[in-house]
């Protein structure tokens, strides 16, 4: 055994890295064991033909308390989306702006067909509600589904279907909006009080910065774990790592396997397709939502309009997010996405080049209200 307290952390995703960060601050020795070739878990980026492809569409909400505690935003060189959304509905794109930060777009929001005037006033009511008081007060509120909460506020079915379902359905990978109201209120607060951003050189910059904070000498990559037992981690190689404590920071199914016990395996999946385009189909760095509710696309954006580093000079990177649809083969999904994009942006889509599709089975844990 080690002379000092030693902890073995299985998994070098953001939770494992954050755990290690606090152990280091407390002067507790640790070893992170990671089966893949780099840290970050699902928060990783790849370089393909000069493009930066995050493994699934992801953003950093700068208001996240833990992110503020750990990360150096200046070093990440964050670039932000325009607050609000562009909603595709009945053949046109309509702006839903954040009137507190984009007052110049308020008239576009008020007079578009996405919900009624009352619906738009209710968004202000939700914003005021979720931003008052501390987070502990927010968490103490009664719990219900997100859909039930929106209905209780008085939002129309049209507003829920055209805005909330594609927007928060895309955040939670849950178009039915069964996600806990506590998760909705927390997330709405984060969107309302901070920026929605990308590190200039990809989301993988976040775990890499965390790795710099804890030291790469504490991490063993390409190392698979066979099982955990009585303060020991048994590697697939047969090696045994002894520890005073073990932290399992993996996906639910893998945690269940390692611990030999039933764990929640309810997860929500997503699929992300990237395309290269000669020019951006959008005029601004904004998120586009499918307000029609038909077709496979839930949301899309052009990351290179947020951060030019995401694409080579003179090119644009288009990101498409699909929720679920695991049953479709990659080529079948790509055909459906391309057809829908041509409906939205015309024949220019014929010149786009498909770069890569990411199929993320364990995108997020199921946060359905109990």
C-alpha positions in Angstrom: 0.0 0.0 0.0 1.0 3.6 -0.4 2.3 5.6 2.6 -0.1 8.3 1.6 -3.8 8.0 1.0 -4.2 6.8 -2.6 -7.3 6.8 -4.7 -7.8 4.9 -8.0 -10.2 6.8 -10.4 -11.6 4.7 -13.2 -12.5 6.9 -16.2 -10.9 10.1 -17.5 -14.0 11.8 -18.6 -14.9 15.3 -17.2 -16.2 13.8 -13.9 -13.1 11.7 -13.4 -10.9 14.6 -14.1 -12.9 16.9 -11.9 -12.7 14.4 -9.1 -8.9 14.2 -9.5 -8.7 18.0 -9.5 -10.2 18.2 -6.0 -8.1 15.3 -4.8 -5.0 17.2 -5.9 -6.2 20.3 -4.1 -6.6 18.2 -1.0 -3.1 16.8 -1.4 -4.5 13.2 -1.8 -2.6 10.9 -4.2 -4.5 9.4 -7.1 -4.2 7.5 -10.3 -6.6 7.8 -13.2 -7.2 4.7 -15.3 -8.6 5.2 -18.8 -9.3 2.6 -21.4 -9.1 5.0 -24.4 -6.1 6.8 -25.9 -6.9 10.3 -24.5 -8.8 12.0 -21.7 -12.2 13.6 -22.1 -14.6 10.8 -22.4 -17.4 12.1 -24.7 -15.9 15.6 -24.7 -13.3 15.0 -27.4 -12.5 16.5 -30.8 -11.0 15.0 -34.0 -9.2 16.6 -36.9 -10.6 15.5 -40.3 -9.4 17.2 -43.5 -8.5 20.3 -41.6 -11.8 20.6 -39.8 -12.3 20.3 -36.0 -15.1 17.8 -35.3 -16.4 17.6 -31.7 -17.7 14.1 -31.0 -21.3 15.1 -31.1 -22.6 18.7 -31.0 -21.6 20.1 -27.6 -21.3 23.6 -26.0 -20.0 25.1 -22.8 -22.4 27.1 -20.8 -20.1 29.6 -19.1 -22.5 30.0 -16.2 -21.9 26.5 -15.0 -20.7 26.9 -11.4 -18.2 24.0 -11.5 -16.8 25.1 -14.9 -16.2 28.6 -13.4 -14.4 27.0 -10.4 -12.1 24.9 -12.5 -11.6 26.3 -15.9 -9.6 29.3 -17.2 -12.0 30.7 -19.8 -9.4 33.1 -21.2 -7.0 30.3 -22.0 -9.9 28.4 -23.8 -10.4 31.5 -26.0 -14.1 31.0 -25.9 -16.3 32.0 -28.9 -20.0 32.4 -28.3 -23.2 31.8 -30.2 -25.8 34.5 -30.6 -28.3 34.2 -27.7 -31.5 32.8 -29.1 -32.5 30.5 -31.9 -33.5 30.5 -35.6 -36.6 28.3 -36.0 -37.5 26.5 -39.2 -41.2 26.6 -39.5 -43.6 26.4 -42.6 -40.8 27.0 -45.1 -39.1 29.9 -43.4 -36.7 30.7 -40.6 -37.9 32.8 -37.7 -35.9 34.4 -34.9 -36.4 33.8 -31.2 -34.0 36.2 -29.6 -32.9 36.8 -26.0 -34.4 40.3 -25.5 -32.2 41.0 -22.5 -29.0 40.6 -24.6 -30.3 41.1 -28.2 -32.9 43.9 -27.8 -32.5 44.8 -31.5 -34.1 41.5 -32.4 -37.1 41.9 -30.1 -39.5 42.9 -32.9 -38.6 39.9 -35.0 -39.4 37.7 -32.0 -42.7 39.4 -31.1 -44.1 39.3 -34.6 -43.1 35.9 -35.8 -45.5 32.9 -35.9 -43.6 30.9 -33.2 -46.2 31.0 -30.4 -48.4 33.8 -29.3 -47.6 37.2 -27.7 -48.6 35.7 -24.4 -46.1 32.8 -24.9 -43.3 35.3 -25.4 -44.2 37.2 -22.3 -44.3 33.9 -20.4 -40.6 33.3 -21.4 -39.8 36.4 -19.4 -41.7 35.0 -16.5 -39.8 31.7 -16.6 -36.5 33.6 -16.8 -37.3 35.7 -13.8 -38.4 32.6 -11.9 -35.3 30.5 -12.5 -32.8 33.3 -11.9 -34.1 34.5 -8.6 -32.5 33.1 -5.4 -29.7 30.6 -5.1 -29.3 27.2 -6.7 -30.3 25.4 -3.5 -33.6 27.2 -3.6 -34.1 26.2 -7.2 -33.4 22.5 -6.3 -35.9 22.6 -3.5 -38.8 23.3 -5.7 -41.4 20.6 -6.4 -40.4 18.2 -9.1 -42.4 17.3 -12.2 -41.7 16.7 -15.9 -40.5 19.7 -18.0 -43.7 19.3 -20.1 -45.9 19.6 -17.1 -44.1 22.6 -15.8 -44.4 24.4 -19.2 -48.1 23.6 -19.3 -48.6 24.9 -15.8 -46.9 28.2 -16.8 -49.6 28.5 -19.5 -47.5 28.0 -22.7 -49.5 27.0 -25.7 -49.0 23.6 -27.4 -47.7 25.5 -30.5 -45.0 27.2 -28.5 -44.0 24.0 -26.8 -43.8 22.1 -30.1 -42.1 24.8 -32.1 -39.6 26.1 -29.6 -39.3 24.1 -26.3 -39.5 20.7 -27.8 -36.7 21.1 -30.3 -34.5 23.4 -28.1 -34.6 21.5 -24.8 -35.3 18.3 -26.5 -31.9 18.8 -28.1 -30.3 19.7 -24.8 -31.7 16.7 -23.0 -32.0 14.3 -26.0 -35.7 14.1 -25.0 -38.3 15.4 -27.4 -41.0 14.2 -25.1 -39.9 16.6 -22.4 -40.2 14.0 -19.6 -36.9 15.4 -18.2 -37.1 16.6 -14.6 -38.3 20.2 -14.1 -35.3 20.7 -11.8 -33.0 20.0 -14.7 -34.9 22.3 -17.0 -34.9 25.1 -14.5 -31.2 24.8 -13.8 -30.4 24.7 -17.5 -32.7 27.6 -18.3 -30.9 29.6 -15.6 -27.5 28.7 -17.1 -28.6 29.8 -20.6 -30.0 33.0 -19.2 -27.0 34.1 -17.1 -24.0 33.1 -19.2 -22.9 32.6 -22.8 -23.2 29.5 -24.9 -19.7 28.9 -26.2 -17.1 26.8 -27.9 -13.4 26.8 -27.1 -11.6 28.3 -30.2 -9.9 25.0 -30.9 -12.6 22.5 -30.0 -14.3 21.0 -27.0 -11.3 18.8 -26.3 -9.5 21.8 -25.0 -11.6 21.6 -21.9 -10.4 18.1 -20.7 -6.8 19.0 -21.9 -6.8 22.1 -19.7 -8.0 19.9 -16.8 -5.3 17.4 -17.5 -2.7 20.2 -17.3 -4.1 21.1 -13.8 -3.8 17.6 -12.4 -0.7 16.4 -14.3 -0.5 13.8 -17.0 1.8 11.7 -14.8 -1.3 10.7 -12.8 -3.1 9.2 -15.8 -2.7 5.8 -17.4 -4.2 5.7 -20.9 -5.0 2.6 -23.0 -5.6 0.7 -19.8 -8.7 -1.5 -19.4 -10.1 -2.5 -16.1 -11.4 -6.1 -15.5 -13.0 -5.6 -12.1 -13.0 -3.8 -8.8 -12.7 -5.6 -5.5 -11.9 -4.7 -1.9 -9.7 -1.6 -2.5 -8.1 -3.1 -5.5 -8.5 -2.5 -9.2 -7.7 -5.5 -11.4 -6.6 -4.5 -14.9 -7.3 -6.6 -18.0 -3.6 -7.3 -18.1 -3.8 -9.0 -14.7 -2.0 -6.2 -12.9 -3.5 -5.2 -9.6 -3.5 -1.6 -8.4 -4.1 -1.2 -4.7 -5.9 1.8 -3.3 -7.4 3.1 -0.1 -10.5 4.0 -2.2 -11.8 3.5 -5.7 -13.9 6.0 -7.7 -15.8 4.6 -10.6 -16.4 7.5 -13.1 -17.8 5.7 -16.1 -21.0 5.3 -18.0 -23.7 3.5 -16.1 -23.5 0.1 -17.8 -19.7 0.0 -17.4 -20.0 1.0 -13.7 -22.5 -1.9 -13.2 -20.1 -4.3 -14.8 -17.2 -3.2 -12.7 -19.1 -3.2 -9.5 -21.1 -6.3 -10.1 -24.4 -4.7 -9.3 -27.4 -3.4 -11.1 -27.0 0.2 -12.2 -29.3 2.4 -14.2 -28.7 1.8 -17.8 -31.3 4.2 -19.1 -29.4 6.4 -21.5 -30.4 8.8 -24.3 -28.7 8.6 -27.6 -27.8 11.1 -30.3 -26.2 11.1 -33.7 -24.2 14.0 -35.2 -23.3 14.5 -38.8 -20.7 16.9 -40.1 -20.5 18.5 -43.6 -18.0 20.6 -45.4 -19.5 23.5 -47.3 -17.9 26.2 -49.6 -20.0 28.8 -47.8 -22.1 28.9 -44.7 -25.9 28.4 -45.2 -26.4 30.8 -42.2 -25.6 34.5 -41.8 -24.8 34.4 -38.1 -23.5 32.1 -35.4 -26.9 30.9 -34.2 -28.6 27.6 -33.4 -31.2 26.4 -35.9 -34.2 24.4 -34.6 -36.6 22.2 -36.4 -39.9 23.8 -35.4 -42.0 21.7 -37.9 -41.3 18.6 -35.9 -41.0 16.5 -39.1 -37.9 14.9 -40.5 -34.8 13.5 -38.7 -33.0 16.8 -38.0 -33.6 18.3 -34.6 -31.1 21.2 -34.7 -28.1 22.4 -36.7 -25.5 25.1 -36.6 -22.3 26.2 -38.3 -19.5 25.9 -35.7 -17.0 27.7 -38.0 -19.2 30.8 -37.8 -18.7 30.7 -34.0 -15.0 29.9 -34.2 -13.3 30.1 -37.6 -10.7 27.6 -36.4 -13.3 24.8 -36.9 -12.8 24.9 -40.7 -10.0 25.6 -43.1 -9.8 29.1 -44.6 -12.6 29.7 -47.1 -14.7 26.7 -45.9 -17.5 26.2 -43.5 -18.3 23.4 -41.1 -22.0 22.4 -40.8 -23.2 20.3 -37.7 -26.4 18.4 -37.7 -27.9 16.8 -34.6 -30.4 13.9 -34.7 -32.0 12.6 -31.5 -32.1 8.8 -31.2 -32.9 7.1 -34.5 -30.4 4.3 -33.7 -32.2 1.9 -36.0 -31.1 3.8 -39.2 -27.9 2.7 -40.9 -25.4 5.5 -41.4 -26.0 5.8 -45.2 -29.8 5.8 -44.7 -29.6 8.5 -42.1 -27.3 10.6 -44.3 -29.7 10.3 -47.2 -32.6 11.5 -45.0 -30.5 14.4 -43.5 -29.3 15.5 -47.0 -32.9 15.5 -48.4 -34.1 17.6 -45.5 -31.2 20.1 -45.8 -32.0 20.5 -49.5 -35.6 21.5 -48.5 -34.1 24.1 -46.1 -31.2 25.5 -48.1 -31.8 24.4 -51.7 -29.5 22.9 -54.3 -26.2 24.3 -52.7 -26.4 21.3 -50.4 -25.5 19.0 -53.4 -22.0 20.5 -53.1 -21.6 19.8 -49.4 -19.2 17.0 -48.5 -20.1 14.6 -45.7 -17.1 14.4 -43.3 -18.2 12.1 -40.5 -21.1 10.7 -38.5 -20.8 10.2 -34.8 -23.2 7.7 -33.2 -23.3 8.3 -29.5 -25.3 5.6 -27.8 -24.7 6.8 -24.3 -25.2 10.5 -24.9 -26.8 11.5 -21.6 -28.4 9.7 -18.6 -32.2 9.5 -18.6 -33.2 12.4 -16.3 -36.9 11.6 -16.4 -38.8 13.0 -13.4 -39.4 10.2 -10.9 
